[in-house]
Amino acid sequence: MLPRMSEMPFLRYIVILVVALIAFAIFKPFTIVPNGHRGVKLTFGKADPVPVGEGLNFILPLVQSIYKMPVMIERSETQSEAASKDLQRVATTVVLNYHIDAAQVVNVYQNLGPFENVEPRIIDPAVQEAMKAITALYTAEQLVTKRPEVADRMRLALQERMKRHGLVIDEFSITNFHFSETFDTAIEQKTVAEQQKLKAERDLDRIKVEAEQRIAQARAEAESAKLAAEAQAIGLKAQRDAVTPELIELRRVEAQLAAIAKWDGHLPNVSGGAVPFIQVNPDEKK
């Protein structure tokens, strides 16, 4: 059964809609720029000077396209070898966190092409060149002892060069220095010698302190003995000054009185001598 004439326009609209949907799906007249990206709109291959923001963006099918350039922080690790000021071979590992300046994505694309070209064309050569230039200013030992200073100078050297290409450094760090085995052994021996020297100095300081303490103690004891002798001499002098003839007479009288108080009434027996003492018996007188 053939469709009626009134149904023909409706069917025609359906067909047109289906064809339009198919064409829309095939040619995709829009694109989505994801978060952390900026778009470079290309019209017949020519880059538009204004970058495209995040979100939904319409384009002319078969005429325009959008390249999505990441502007989020990226990580780069570069290995480099250089010679120090004292001609020691130094292998260095440098880790760099960077991002593309969102306002410079079109220039970066025009100069470098896709994002995959950024690290091999700009970052790696820049890091190696900066490493060789800065390492040559320090001895191998200074590269270790002055590591923060070396890292700061290298970061400043990289910053200027990368800025010209629309790249911004977020973090920079030297993760490791590698020297020859001979140099590592020499550094270890020197470190051990310095530690032994410090220990000897600490022992010497301790001995000096102990000796000073003993000297101070001896001085204190001598001073104490001297003060005690002086005090005793002063006391004896005071006692001598206090002894007078009157005091001596008083002490003599006190001694005699004490002797009399202790006498029991009997005279002492004396044998020998020029004048004998004759004891008289009271009973014989009677």
PyMOL commands that set and color helices and strands:
alter all, ss='L'
color gray80, all
select helices_A, chain A and resi 5-27+102-112+115-135+140-145+147-163+181-242+245-262+282-285
alter helices_A, ss='H'
color red, helices_A
select strands_A, chain A and resi 30-33+37-43+46-47+55-58+64-70+74-83+89-100+167-178
alter strands_A, ss='S'
color yellow, strands_A
deselect
rebuild
show_as cartoon
